[in-house]
Amino acid sequence: MQQETLLKTQRIWFGTVLGLAVTLVFGWSNGMFAALLPMFVLTQIDRWNSGLIVQLVIAVIWVCIQVTFIIGFFQPYPLLMTLVVAIMLLCKCIAMTHKSSYLFGYVGLLMGSILLNYGSYQGFDLEDFVMGLVASALLTGPVVALAFYLFPEPCNTQPLSHLANQNQAKTHNDNQRKDHLGMVRQAALGWIVAMAAFILFQVADLNDSLSAQASILIVLAPMTFIGSMAVAKIRILGTFLGCLAGMILQLTLYSLANNMILFLLGFAIVAAIFCRWLAMGGIKAGIGFSAMSALTVPLTSSFVPEQQDAFFSICYRFSSIVVAVIVTSLMIWLVHHFLVRVIRHKPLAACSVTR
């Protein structure tokens, strides 16, 4: 393993474990965000980037304000609420077509859809969820800074070819089309699929399908048909590995899972494998991200030592994600072919000029 990959693995691993440790110590709800947000940021960058951190925090705070306002004022009026949500999601999809604002748009689309779904159910504490999400976003900056301080990137210069290979596939939008027609199609594809998911989760009683809803938007992230199909395969494989690791960890700890130190140690050992994949980039990074989310979410939201295990939650998570990915892939295929036929270049009429 090269030194750069090793250091990046250590940073990702440290940030993920530290984020989870903070939530365990202070008893935060929805601790998966405190673990997954630093992991996501540290996967994207090799040097400290304050702009990326600020964009992430602003995106989380802004979408929380938007969703709180929409649910508070428009929830009694379904048609009006659908119109307002459509405008909000369209703005997020347009932001995703530009590299500089891709993270802002994607975080808003993903978190906004989840908050809109859960906030529409009676008895759900939206305020507690929002505060936990904002706290996790604010924690991301210090955790990432500490990770770079403890495991800094070496200052030695690398050949240009090495840097080019290392930075390949950094973000989903690298392979997006940059021409006007392609950007319009991408925004339309993202908006149609995101709105379909919003309407589905509003009409159907799917209040325990956070993983399925997140998978729909993760598959949608590349904003292209080919990219989404590739992400769909990676998502299923990574989820299977993460769910399997979660089951093994739970069975290994068994009655000792109520010991916070042993639980955190077991999580850290399992996470080290997936963090290494995240540091390697490319397809392995996609598998590692899906595996880490599949490992982290059930163990932080459903698993209560000596009261409730996460076995059923893990099985349900995997089955719901598989169904969601397959249905989303089919819909993206249909919408893509529809947009190709509807949004196309208009042929210029040949004009003859007589003199």
Salt bridges, closest charged atoms under 4 A:
ASP46 OD1 - LYS8 NZ 3.10
ASP46 OD2 - LYS170 NZ 3.38
GLU153 OE1 - ARG11 NH2 2.94
ASP174 OD1 - LYS99 NZ 3.64
ASP179 OD2 - ARG177 NH2 2.71
